[in-house]
Amino acid sequence: MATRTKAAAVAADPGTTAPPRFASVAAAIEALRPDLPVYALFPKRITRSVRKFMTGFPGRTLYAVKANPAPELLDLIYKAGLRDFDTASLPEVKLIAERFKDATCHFMAPIRIRGTTGEAYRKYGVRSFAIDDERELQHLDEETGITLPSERKKVTVFVRLSTPVDGAFLELSSKFGLDAADGAALLKKVAAAGFTPALTFHVGSLCIRPMAYRQALEFCRDAVEMAGVELGGFDVGGGFPAPYPGVPAPPMDDYFYAIREARKTLRLSKKADLICEPGRALCAEGISAITQVIRRKNDRVYLNDGVYGSFDEMTLPDWNIDYPRRVYMRTGAGKVVEVGGPRRPYRVYGPTCDTLDKMPRPILLPQNLGDEDWIEFGMLGAYSCALRTGFNGFYPNRWVEVQEA
Ligand SMILES: Cc1ncc(COP(=O)(O)O)c(C=O)c1O
């Protein structure tokens, strides 16, 4: 087996230069023989996902940075043409503003640490903020300190509503958001304060029902009618699915159609900015985690990555996504090849000493799986590296680019 020192010689410095490029995952493994996890970025897939939104969504697309803030990925999203980012903390604002000088950050967390609104406004030029209570509106007022009415108008304040949950794997309506009546009252206060009023919601992550957006927009219509204010912005949030195997999500065009149709019923002015802020749908397909088997003991497999690394999302309640897998072995001639053949269920564990570091369900892998074989988990771009920890000394952070379609 190649040593880590040898592999390091071909690795790029993450975050400062582009990762090393390979024609295929097999070629990357063959060159690096990695004994630590490696993230494979697929630029073609990222570009495809970004372009789908930029050409199909009937408004402006923001990327929700929290889904995956890895600079290597952000660079590809930017290269694909996207310039707007949903940044939900000051560090995310800073990351984007310092990396992409012509990007626009939108601070879409409804509660913010004291002082961060003012800093985002003054230092980073942020002009859109979400809120779901009056206190946050007061903070916005105090921290920006804007007095000129024309300058206040340039700040768009998105009131977050808690819309009905329908078809999402992970609901995002119980922590933040107002009902239509309270939302209407807050919209009026935003308008009275001289800011530009706007609405936002989140149907929940991995939403497999386009109609959920339509229902949410109808819910918003009630708030708009009660408030009687003219909206300057409308944000339908994230929640768009990625095409995981076995997940019955309709094509993305069905979501765009549902939103386009429902928008008509809102009678928004031509000036109102319609936006969406997908995370998962832009980054899931474009990244695999290449892991290695440290040890196989009968039906138990110990990998060099686990739930404290790239696989946190697997531990969500009722989360039964079957991330696609490819397995690679060495041949006698020192080549690395993808292998097929009969599979059997294994109990799969991560590398740490913690008992909880295990995949919640058995995973089907080749019967002849052995020590030091590699397993590529595909479609792992969303909420994987974003949630990795350095627990027990393991922190996956090696990147390659793979030119597969
Ligand atoms: C406010 C907001 N916008 C966008 C997103 C991205 O959601 P998704 O990855 O489901 O598209 C999230 C996810 O938590 C969110 O909280």
The ligand as a MOL file (V3000), in Angstrom:
LIG
                    3D

  0  0  0     0  0            999 V3000
M  V30 BEGIN CTAB
M  V30 COUNTS 16 16 0 0 0
M  V30 BEGIN ATOM
M  V30 1 C -33.2580 29.1400 5.6750 0
M  V30 2 C -32.7650 27.9590 4.8930 0
M  V30 3 N -32.6320 28.1110 3.5650 0
M  V30 4 C -32.1660 27.0910 2.7860 0
M  V30 5 C -31.8080 25.8840 3.3510 0
M  V30 6 C -31.3150 24.8020 2.4470 0
M  V30 7 O -32.2280 23.7610 2.4230 0
M  V30 8 P -32.0690 22.5250 1.4310 0
M  V30 9 O -30.7080 22.0060 1.5730 0
M  V30 10 O -33.1230 21.5720 1.8770 0
M  V30 11 O -32.3460 23.0440 0.0420 0
M  V30 12 C -31.9630 25.6840 4.7410 0
M  V30 13 C -31.6120 24.4140 5.3590 0
M  V30 14 O -31.5910 24.2360 6.5620 0
M  V30 15 C -32.4600 26.7660 5.5270 0
M  V30 16 O -32.6080 26.6490 6.8590 0
M  V30 END ATOM
M  V30 BEGIN BOND
M  V30 1 1 1 2
M  V30 2 1 2 3
M  V30 3 2 2 15
M  V30 4 2 3 4
M  V30 5 1 4 5
M  V30 6 1 5 6
M  V30 7 2 5 12
M  V30 8 1 6 7
M  V30 9 1 7 8
M  V30 10 2 8 9
M  V30 11 1 8 10
M  V30 12 1 8 11
M  V30 13 1 12 13
M  V30 14 1 12 15
M  V30 15 2 13 14
M  V30 16 1 15 16
M  V30 END BOND
M  V30 END CTAB
M  END
